[in-house]
Amino acid sequence: MIQDPVCGTIIKKEEAVTLTLENNKKIYFCSRKCMLIFLKNPDKYVGKVHLHGIYPLV
């Protein structure tokens, strides 16, 4: 299970919308909408994204 860095929804990794960065790190979102929100202002959410691109369930 992972947590969307934008809205905080807990989701299964295999059901997530995936964004792959240039460095091949992946960020997972509950929906395309959350991914687009992230892309508009990534600096706002960068602290919520784990080093490996997955925000773990804490």
mmCIF file of the N, C-alpha and C atoms, coordinates in Angstrom:
data_MODEL
# 
_entry.id   MODEL 
# 
loop_
_atom_site.group_PDB 
_atom_site.id 
_atom_site.type_symbol 
_atom_site.label_atom_id 
_atom_site.label_alt_id 
_atom_site.label_comp_id 
_atom_site.label_asym_id 
_atom_site.label_entity_id 
_atom_site.label_seq_id 
_atom_site.pdbx_PDB_ins_code 
_atom_site.Cartn_x 
_atom_site.Cartn_y 
_atom_site.Cartn_z 
_atom_site.occupancy 
_atom_site.B_iso_or_equiv 
_atom_site.pdbx_formal_charge 
_atom_site.auth_seq_id 
_atom_site.auth_comp_id 
_atom_site.auth_asym_id 
_atom_site.auth_atom_id 
_atom_site.pdbx_PDB_model_num 
ATOM 1   N N  . MET A 1 1  ? 0.852  -1.182 0.000   1.00 0.00 ? 1  MET A N  1 
ATOM 2   C CA . MET A 1 1  ? 0.000  0.000  0.000   1.00 0.00 ? 1  MET A CA 1 
ATOM 3   C C  . MET A 1 1  ? 0.898  1.245  0.000   1.00 0.00 ? 1  MET A C  1 
ATOM 4   N N  . ILE A 1 2  ? 0.451  2.240  -0.719  1.00 0.00 ? 2  ILE A N  1 
ATOM 5   C CA . ILE A 1 2  ? 1.165  3.508  -0.789  1.00 0.00 ? 2  ILE A CA 1 
ATOM 6   C C  . ILE A 1 2  ? 0.173  4.643  -0.567  1.00 0.00 ? 2  ILE A C  1 
ATOM 7   N N  . GLN A 1 3  ? 0.726  5.839  -0.373  1.00 0.00 ? 3  GLN A N  1 
ATOM 8   C CA . GLN A 1 3  ? -0.129 6.992  -0.117  1.00 0.00 ? 3  GLN A CA 1 
ATOM 9   C C  . GLN A 1 3  ? 0.125  8.051  -1.172  1.00 0.00 ? 3  GLN A C  1 
ATOM 10  N N  . ASP A 1 4  ? -0.939 8.526  -1.759  1.00 0.00 ? 4  ASP A N  1 
ATOM 11  C CA . ASP A 1 4  ? -0.873 9.596  -2.748  1.00 0.00 ? 4  ASP A CA 1 
ATOM 12  C C  . ASP A 1 4  ? -0.304 10.842 -2.062  1.00 0.00 ? 4  ASP A C  1 
ATOM 13  N N  . PRO A 1 5  ? 0.772  11.460 -2.617  1.00 0.00 ? 5  PRO A N  1 
ATOM 14  C CA . PRO A 1 5  ? 1.375  12.629 -1.973  1.00 0.00 ? 5  PRO A CA 1 
ATOM 15  C C  . PRO A 1 5  ? 0.521  13.888 -2.050  1.00 0.00 ? 5  PRO A C  1 
ATOM 16  N N  . VAL A 1 6  ? -0.480 13.914 -2.919  1.00 0.00 ? 6  VAL A N  1 
ATOM 17  C CA . VAL A 1 6  ? -1.320 15.099 -3.079  1.00 0.00 ? 6  VAL A CA 1 
ATOM 18  C C  . VAL A 1 6  ? -2.501 15.074 -2.120  1.00 0.00 ? 6  VAL A C  1 
ATOM 19  N N  . CYS A 1 7  ? -3.291 14.011 -2.162  1.00 0.00 ? 7  CYS A N  1 
ATOM 20  C CA . CYS A 1 7  ? -4.522 13.981 -1.363  1.00 0.00 ? 7  CYS A CA 1 
ATOM 21  C C  . CYS A 1 7  ? -4.441 13.073 -0.139  1.00 0.00 ? 7  CYS A C  1 
ATOM 22  N N  . GLY A 1 8  ? -3.402 12.236 -0.078  1.00 0.00 ? 8  GLY A N  1 
ATOM 23  C CA . GLY A 1 8  ? -3.224 11.374 1.082   1.00 0.00 ? 8  GLY A CA 1 
ATOM 24  C C  . GLY A 1 8  ? -3.985 10.062 1.031   1.00 0.00 ? 8  GLY A C  1 
ATOM 25  N N  . THR A 1 9  ? -4.679 9.782  -0.071  1.00 0.00 ? 9  THR A N  1 
ATOM 26  C CA . THR A 1 9  ? -5.428 8.537  -0.197  1.00 0.00 ? 9  THR A CA 1 
ATOM 27  C C  . THR A 1 9  ? -4.475 7.343  -0.191  1.00 0.00 ? 9  THR A C  1 
ATOM 28  N N  . ILE A 1 10 ? -4.847 6.297  0.546   1.00 0.00 ? 10 ILE A N  1 
ATOM 29  C CA . ILE A 1 10 ? -4.078 5.059  0.583   1.00 0.00 ? 10 ILE A CA 1 
ATOM 30  C C  . ILE A 1 10 ? -4.559 4.180  -0.576  1.00 0.00 ? 10 ILE A C  1 
ATOM 31  N N  . ILE A 1 11 ? -3.614 3.722  -1.399  1.00 0.00 ? 11 ILE A N  1 
ATOM 32  C CA . ILE A 1 11 ? -3.964 2.930  -2.575  1.00 0.00 ? 11 ILE A CA 1 
ATOM 33  C C  . ILE A 1 11 ? -3.006 1.757  -2.749  1.00 0.00 ? 11 ILE A C  1 
ATOM 34  N N  . LYS A 1 12 ? -3.452 0.773  -3.521  1.00 0.00 ? 12 LYS A N  1 
ATOM 35  C CA . LYS A 1 12 ? -2.575 -0.333 -3.895  1.00 0.00 ? 12 LYS A CA 1 
ATOM 36  C C  . LYS A 1 12 ? -1.682 0.149  -5.034  1.00 0.00 ? 12 LYS A C  1 
ATOM 37  N N  . LYS A 1 13 ? -0.397 -0.175 -4.948  1.00 0.00 ? 13 LYS A N  1 
ATOM 38  C CA . LYS A 1 13 ? 0.561  0.266  -5.957  1.00 0.00 ? 13 LYS A CA 1 
ATOM 39  C C  . LYS A 1 13 ? 0.125  -0.127 -7.366  1.00 0.00 ? 13 LYS A C  1 
ATOM 40  N N  . GLU A 1 14 ? -0.383 -1.356 -7.519  1.00 0.00 ? 14 GLU A N  1 
ATOM 41  C CA . GLU A 1 14 ? -0.762 -1.840 -8.850  1.00 0.00 ? 14 GLU A CA 1 
ATOM 42  C C  . GLU A 1 14 ? -2.002 -1.148 -9.412  1.00 0.00 ? 14 GLU A C  1 
ATOM 43  N N  . GLU A 1 15 ? -2.736 -0.415 -8.595  1.00 0.00 ? 15 GLU A N  1 
ATOM 44  C CA . GLU A 1 15 ? -3.926 0.310  -9.057  1.00 0.00 ? 15 GLU A CA 1 
ATOM 45  C C  . GLU A 1 15 ? -3.662 1.803  -9.240  1.00 0.00 ? 15 GLU A C  1 
ATOM 46  N N  . ALA A 1 16 ? -2.448 2.235  -8.948  1.00 0.00 ? 16 ALA A N  1 
ATOM 47  C CA . ALA A 1 16 ? -2.116 3.654  -8.964  1.00 0.00 ? 16 ALA A CA 1 
ATOM 48  C C  . ALA A 1 16 ? -1.807 4.160  -10.370 1.00 0.00 ? 16 ALA A C  1 
ATOM 49  N N  . VAL A 1 17 ? -1.967 5.470  -10.540 1.00 0.00 ? 17 VAL A N  1 
ATOM 50  C CA . VAL A 1 17 ? -1.502 6.167  -11.734 1.00 0.00 ? 17 VAL A CA 1 
ATOM 51  C C  . VAL A 1 17 ? -0.037 6.479  -11.460 1.00 0.00 ? 17 VAL A C  1 
ATOM 52  N N  . THR A 1 18 ? 0.844  6.100  -12.380 1.00 0.00 ? 18 THR A N  1 
ATOM 53  C CA . THR A 1 18 ? 2.278  6.218  -12.143 1.00 0.00 ? 18 THR A CA 1 
ATOM 54  C C  . THR A 1 18 ? 2.888  7.323  -12.983 1.00 0.00 ? 18 THR A C  1 
ATOM 55  N N  . LEU A 1 19 ? 3.726  8.127  -12.335 1.00 0.00 ? 19 LEU A N  1 
ATOM 56  C CA . LEU A 1 19 ? 4.511  9.144  -13.022 1.00 0.00 ? 19 LEU A CA 1 
ATOM 57  C C  . LEU A 1 19 ? 5.968  8.724  -12.896 1.00 0.00 ? 19 LEU A C  1 
ATOM 58  N N  . THR A 1 20 ? 6.644  8.535  -14.033 1.00 0.00 ? 20 THR A N  1 
ATOM 59  C CA . THR A 1 20 ? 8.056  8.165  -14.014 1.00 0.00 ? 20 THR A CA 1 
ATOM 60  C C  . THR A 1 20 ? 8.875  9.406  -14.320 1.00 0.00 ? 20 THR A C  1 
ATOM 61  N N  . LEU A 1 21 ? 9.800  9.731  -13.428 1.00 0.00 ? 21 LEU A N  1 
ATOM 62  C CA . LEU A 1 21 ? 10.650 10.902 -13.588 1.00 0.00 ? 21 LEU A CA 1 
ATOM 63  C C  . LEU A 1 21 ? 11.856 10.566 -14.462 1.00 0.00 ? 21 LEU A C  1 
ATOM 64  N N  . GLU A 1 22 ? 12.625 11.588 -14.854 1.00 0.00 ? 22 GLU A N  1 
ATOM 65  C CA . GLU A 1 22 ? 13.799 11.388 -15.706 1.00 0.00 ? 22 GLU A CA 1 
ATOM 66  C C  . GLU A 1 22 ? 14.808 10.430 -15.087 1.00 0.00 ? 22 GLU A C  1 
ATOM 67  N N  . ASN A 1 23 ? 14.900 10.406 -13.770 1.00 0.00 ? 23 ASN A N  1 
ATOM 68  C CA . ASN A 1 23 ? 15.863 9.552  -13.078 1.00 0.00 ? 23 ASN A CA 1 
ATOM 69  C C  . ASN A 1 23 ? 15.297 8.156  -12.813 1.00 0.00 ? 23 ASN A C  1 
ATOM 70  N N  . ASN A 1 24 ? 14.203 7.816  -13.489 1.00 0.00 ? 24 ASN A N  1 
ATOM 71  C CA . ASN A 1 24 ? 13.513 6.523  -13.371 1.00 0.00 ? 24 ASN A CA 1 
ATOM 72  C C  . ASN A 1 24 ? 12.846 6.284  -12.027 1.00 0.00 ? 24 ASN A C  1 
ATOM 73  N N  . LYS A 1 25 ? 12.789 7.291  -11.175 1.00 0.00 ? 25 LYS A N  1 
ATOM 74  C CA . LYS A 1 25 ? 12.022 7.162  -9.936  1.00 0.00 ? 25 LYS A CA 1 
ATOM 75  C C  . LYS A 1 25 ? 10.550 7.292  -10.296 1.00 0.00 ? 25 LYS A C  1 
ATOM 76  N N  . LYS A 1 26 ? 9.718  6.636  -9.526  1.00 0.00 ? 26 LYS A N  1 
ATOM 77  C CA . LYS A 1 26 ? 8.287  6.640  -9.798  1.00 0.00 ? 26 LYS A CA 1 
ATOM 78  C C  . LYS A 1 26 ? 7.530  7.276  -8.637  1.00 0.00 ? 26 LYS A C  1 
ATOM 79  N N  . ILE A 1 27 ? 6.495  8.021  -8.983  1.00 0.00 ? 27 ILE A N  1 
ATOM 80  C CA . ILE A 1 27 ? 5.596  8.597  -7.993  1.00 0.00 ? 27 ILE A CA 1 
ATOM 81  C C  . ILE A 1 27 ? 4.211  8.067  -8.331  1.00 0.00 ? 27 ILE A C  1 
ATOM 82  N N  . TYR A 1 28 ? 3.482  7.647  -7.317  1.00 0.00 ? 28 TYR A N  1 
ATOM 83  C CA . TYR A 1 28 ? 2.187  7.003  -7.506  1.00 0.00 ? 28 TYR A CA 1 
ATOM 84  C C  . TYR A 1 28 ? 1.062  7.888  -6.980  1.00 0.00 ? 28 TYR A C  1 
ATOM 85  N N  . PHE A 1 29 ? -0.036 7.940  -7.747  1.00 0.00 ? 29 PHE A N  1 
ATOM 86  C CA . PHE A 1 29 ? -1.184 8.770  -7.410  1.00 0.00 ? 29 PHE A CA 1 
ATOM 87  C C  . PHE A 1 29 ? -2.463 7.943  -7.471  1.00 0.00 ? 29 PHE A C  1 
ATOM 88  N N  . CYS A 1 30 ? -3.484 8.383  -6.749  1.00 0.00 ? 30 CYS A N  1 
ATOM 89  C CA . CYS A 1 30 ? -4.771 7.681  -6.759  1.00 0.00 ? 30 CYS A CA 1 
ATOM 90  C C  . CYS A 1 30 ? -5.533 7.939  -8.049  1.00 0.00 ? 30 CYS A C  1 
ATOM 91  N N  . SER A 1 31 ? -5.214 9.047  -8.725  1.00 0.00 ? 31 SER A N  1 
ATOM 92  C CA . SER A 1 31 ? -5.939 9.399  -9.948  1.00 0.00 ? 31 SER A CA 1 
ATOM 93  C C  . SER A 1 31 ? -5.088 10.305 -10.830 1.00 0.00 ? 31 SER A C  1 
ATOM 94  N N  . ARG A 1 32 ? -5.508 10.405 -12.076 1.00 0.00 ? 32 ARG A N  1 
ATOM 95  C CA . ARG A 1 32 ? -4.838 11.322 -13.004 1.00 0.00 ? 32 ARG A CA 1 
ATOM 96  C C  . ARG A 1 32 ? -4.980 12.767 -12.510 1.00 0.00 ? 32 ARG A C  1 
ATOM 97  N N  . LYS A 1 33 ? -6.104 13.077 -11.904 1.00 0.00 ? 33 LYS A N  1 
ATOM 98  C CA . LYS A 1 33 ? -6.341 14.424 -11.377 1.00 0.00 ? 33 LYS A CA 1 
ATOM 99  C C  . LYS A 1 33 ? -5.256 14.804 -10.365 1.00 0.00 ? 33 LYS A C  1 
ATOM 100 N N  . CYS A 1 34 ? -4.951 13.903 -9.430  1.00 0.00 ? 34 CYS A N  1 
ATOM 101 C CA . CYS A 1 34 ? -3.914 14.195 -8.433  1.00 0.00 ? 34 CYS A CA 1 
ATOM 102 C C  . CYS A 1 34 ? -2.540 14.321 -9.088  1.00 0.00 ? 34 CYS A C  1 
ATOM 103 N N  . MET A 1 35 ? -2.276 13.505 -10.106 1.00 0.00 ? 35 MET A N  1 
ATOM 104 C CA . MET A 1 35 ? -1.006 13.607 -10.808 1.00 0.00 ? 35 MET A CA 1 
ATOM 105 C C  . MET A 1 35 ? -0.877 14.979 -11.473 1.00 0.00 ? 35 MET A C  1 
ATOM 106 N N  . LEU A 1 36 ? -1.947 15.463 -12.094 1.00 0.00 ? 36 LEU A N  1 
ATOM 107 C CA . LEU A 1 36 ? -1.911 16.770 -12.752 1.00 0.00 ? 36 LEU A CA 1 
ATOM 108 C C  . LEU A 1 36 ? -1.745 17.901 -11.742 1.00 0.00 ? 36 LEU A C  1 
ATOM 109 N N  . ILE A 1 37 ? -2.374 17.782 -10.584 1.00 0.00 ? 37 ILE A N  1 
ATOM 110 C CA . ILE A 1 37 ? -2.198 18.773 -9.517  1.00 0.00 ? 37 ILE A CA 1 
ATOM 111 C C  . ILE A 1 37 ? -0.735 18.804 -9.093  1.00 0.00 ? 37 ILE A C  1 
ATOM 112 N N  . PHE A 1 38 ? -0.137 17.624 -8.923  1.00 0.00 ? 38 PHE A N  1 
ATOM 113 C CA . PHE A 1 38 ? 1.275  17.521 -8.559  1.00 0.00 ? 38 PHE A CA 1 
ATOM 114 C C  . PHE A 1 38 ? 2.155  18.203 -9.608  1.00 0.00 ? 38 PHE A C  1 
ATOM 115 N N  . LEU A 1 39 ? 1.892  17.936 -10.878 1.00 0.00 ? 39 LEU A N  1 
ATOM 116 C CA . LEU A 1 39 ? 2.714  18.486 -11.956 1.00 0.00 ? 39 LEU A CA 1 
ATOM 117 C C  . LEU A 1 39 ? 2.629  20.005 -12.052 1.00 0.00 ? 39 LEU A C  1 
ATOM 118 N N  . LYS A 1 40 ? 1.513  20.590 -11.631 1.00 0.00 ? 40 LYS A N  1 
ATOM 119 C CA . LYS A 1 40 ? 1.372  22.047 -11.653 1.00 0.00 ? 40 LYS A CA 1 
ATOM 120 C C  . LYS A 1 40 ? 2.244  22.721 -10.604 1.00 0.00 ? 40 LYS A C  1 
ATOM 121 N N  . ASN A 1 41 ? 2.515  22.020 -9.494  1.00 0.00 ? 41 ASN A N  1 
ATOM 122 C CA . ASN A 1 41 ? 3.297  22.609 -8.410  1.00 0.00 ? 41 ASN A CA 1 
ATOM 123 C C  . ASN A 1 41 ? 4.050  21.515 -7.640  1.00 0.00 ? 41 ASN A C  1 
ATOM 124 N N  . PRO A 1 42 ? 5.027  20.847 -8.273  1.00 0.00 ? 42 PRO A N  1 
ATOM 125 C CA . PRO A 1 42 ? 5.711  19.735 -7.614  1.00 0.00 ? 42 PRO A CA 1 
ATOM 126 C C  . PRO A 1 42 ? 6.439  20.135 -6.334  1.00 0.00 ? 42 PRO A C  1 
ATOM 127 N N  . ASP A 1 43 ? 6.940  21.365 -6.260  1.00 0.00 ? 43 ASP A N  1 
ATOM 128 C CA . ASP A 1 43 ? 7.660  21.800 -5.056  1.00 0.00 ? 43 ASP A CA 1 
ATOM 129 C C  . ASP A 1 43 ? 6.782  21.755 -3.810  1.00 0.00 ? 43 ASP A C  1 
ATOM 130 N N  . LYS A 1 44 ? 5.498  21.932 -3.984  1.00 0.00 ? 44 LYS A N  1 
ATOM 131 C CA . LYS A 1 44 ? 4.569  21.895 -2.851  1.00 0.00 ? 44 LYS A CA 1 
ATOM 132 C C  . LYS A 1 44 ? 4.496  20.499 -2.237  1.00 0.00 ? 44 LYS A C  1 
ATOM 133 N N  . TYR A 1 45 ? 4.709  19.472 -3.058  1.00 0.00 ? 45 TYR A N  1 
ATOM 134 C CA . TYR A 1 45 ? 4.533  18.090 -2.609  1.00 0.00 ? 45 TYR A CA 1 
ATOM 135 C C  . TYR A 1 45 ? 5.834  17.311 -2.486  1.00 0.00 ? 45 TYR A C  1 
ATOM 136 N N  . VAL A 1 46 ? 6.947  17.902 -2.902  1.00 0.00 ? 46 VAL A N  1 
ATOM 137 C CA . VAL A 1 46 ? 8.212  17.168 -2.946  1.00 0.00 ? 46 VAL A CA 1 
ATOM 138 C C  . VAL A 1 46 ? 8.600  16.593 -1.582  1.00 0.00 ? 46 VAL A C  1 
ATOM 139 N N  . GLY A 1 47 ? 8.289  17.261 -0.503  1.00 0.00 ? 47 GLY A N  1 
ATOM 140 C CA . GLY A 1 47 ? 8.601  16.761 0.833   1.00 0.00 ? 47 GLY A CA 1 
ATOM 141 C C  . GLY A 1 47 ? 7.765  15.561 1.225   1.00 0.00 ? 47 GLY A C  1 
ATOM 142 N N  . LYS A 1 48 ? 6.666  15.338 0.530   1.00 0.00 ? 48 LYS A N  1 
ATOM 143 C CA . LYS A 1 48 ? 5.786  14.214 0.831   1.00 0.00 ? 48 LYS A CA 1 
ATOM 144 C C  . LYS A 1 48 ? 6.142  12.974 0.009   1.00 0.00 ? 48 LYS A C  1 
ATOM 145 N N  . VAL A 1 49 ? 7.071  13.120 -0.925  1.00 0.00 ? 49 VAL A N  1 
ATOM 146 C CA . VAL A 1 49 ? 7.462  11.998 -1.776  1.00 0.00 ? 49 VAL A CA 1 
ATOM 147 C C  . VAL A 1 49 ? 8.719  11.369 -1.201  1.00 0.00 ? 49 VAL A C  1 
ATOM 148 N N  . HIS A 1 50 ? 8.668  10.081 -0.957  1.00 0.00 ? 50 HIS A N  1 
ATOM 149 C CA . HIS A 1 50 ? 9.800  9.328  -0.421  1.00 0.00 ? 50 HIS A CA 1 
ATOM 150 C C  . HIS A 1 50 ? 10.961 9.369  -1.414  1.00 0.00 ? 50 HIS A C  1 
ATOM 151 N N  . LEU A 1 51 ? 12.172 9.200  -0.930  1.00 0.00 ? 51 LEU A N  1 
ATOM 152 C CA . LEU A 1 51 ? 13.384 9.245  -1.737  1.00 0.00 ? 51 LEU A CA 1 
ATOM 153 C C  . LEU A 1 51 ? 13.297 8.379  -2.990  1.00 0.00 ? 51 LEU A C  1 
ATOM 154 N N  . HIS A 1 52 ? 12.668 7.235  -2.901  1.00 0.00 ? 52 HIS A N  1 
ATOM 155 C CA . HIS A 1 52 ? 12.576 6.321  -4.034  1.00 0.00 ? 52 HIS A CA 1 
ATOM 156 C C  . HIS A 1 52 ? 11.334 6.575  -4.882  1.00 0.00 ? 52 HIS A C  1 
ATOM 157 N N  . GLY A 1 53 ? 10.630 7.654  -4.594  1.00 0.00 ? 53 GLY A N  1 
ATOM 158 C CA . GLY A 1 53 ? 9.470  8.001  -5.399  1.00 0.00 ? 53 GLY A CA 1 
ATOM 159 C C  . GLY A 1 53 ? 8.169  7.407  -4.908  1.00 0.00 ? 53 GLY A C  1 
ATOM 160 N N  . ILE A 1 54 ? 8.227  6.632  -3.826  1.00 0.00 ? 54 ILE A N  1 
ATOM 161 C CA . ILE A 1 54 ? 7.013  6.043  -3.268  1.00 0.00 ? 54 ILE A CA 1 
ATOM 162 C C  . ILE A 1 54 ? 6.799  6.644  -1.893  1.00 0.00 ? 54 ILE A C  1 
ATOM 163 N N  . TYR A 1 55 ? 5.630  7.177  -1.673  1.00 0.00 ? 55 TYR A N  1 
ATOM 164 C CA . TYR A 1 55 ? 5.311  7.690  -0.350  1.00 0.00 ? 55 TYR A CA 1 
ATOM 165 C C  . TYR A 1 55 ? 4.713  6.544  0.453   1.00 0.00 ? 55 TYR A C  1 
ATOM 166 N N  . PRO A 1 56 ? 5.468  6.008  1.400   1.00 0.00 ? 56 PRO A N  1 
ATOM 167 C CA . PRO A 1 56 ? 5.019  4.800  2.101   1.00 0.00 ? 56 PRO A CA 1 
ATOM 168 C C  . PRO A 1 56 ? 3.907  5.066  3.105   1.00 0.00 ? 56 PRO A C  1 
ATOM 169 N N  . LEU A 1 57 ? 3.154  4.032  3.384   1.00 0.00 ? 57 LEU A N  1 
ATOM 170 C CA . LEU A 1 57 ? 2.150  4.082  4.434   1.00 0.00 ? 57 LEU A CA 1 
ATOM 171 C C  . LEU A 1 57 ? 2.877  4.130  5.764   1.00 0.00 ? 57 LEU A C  1 
ATOM 172 N N  . VAL A 1 58 ? 2.607  5.132  6.565   1.00 0.00 ? 58 VAL A N  1 
ATOM 173 C CA . VAL A 1 58 ? 3.329  5.315  7.829   1.00 0.00 ? 58 VAL A CA 1 
ATOM 174 C C  . VAL A 1 58 ? 2.514  4.780  8.976   1.00 0.00 ? 58 VAL A C  1 
# 
